[in-house]
Amino acid sequence: MVPQKILDYLEENELEAEWIEHDRAVSALNLARSLNLRGQELAKPVIAVADGEFVICVLPANRTLDLRLLGRALDADSVRLADEEEFADRFGDAELGAEPPFGKLYGMPVVLDSTLAEQETIVFRAGSHVDALELPMEEYLAVEAPQIEMLFWQQRPGNPIARRPIGEMTQQP
């Protein structure tokens, strides 16, 4: 069930969301398959920490966040993936791993991958592993006003560069 906080946010912002109930899917790629979407069509929020502040990074489900690109986009000295325990209380009644990309609702900035921003709609988890929402991208952009950047780099699977935290003064130009 979609958490009431999310439903209230949709109503307050007059967002034309389509609710999609689906079989339980924990991984983003399983969710995409369940919804008959390609991985690049489903938005996957990933929570990162940039210079000590949480940020919601929204990228295609079939991609991995590139911390170097995120660091450059945010002009951050230190960037890493957040541990679920660090942000679990921020998302209230949303299931861990099913956080929606509503930064304004949760007091976090949003960085949206540029490939997703080009789509007509955005589809993402709605706070649970059995619910998704689809919104017109134009409405999402108007309400969230995310920073739009390239968040992943086309690279070979298993390349550790996408998972390595960036410490102070280690960022490459």
Secondary structure, DSSP 8 states (H G I E B T S, - for coil): ---HHHHHHHHHTT---EEEE-S---SHHHHHHHTT--GGGBEEEEEEEETTEEEEEEEETT----HHHHHHHHT-S-EEE--HHHHGGGGTTS-TT---S-HHHHT--EEEEHHHHTSSEEEEE-SSSSEEEEEEHHHHHHHH--EEE-------TT-GGGTS-B-TT----
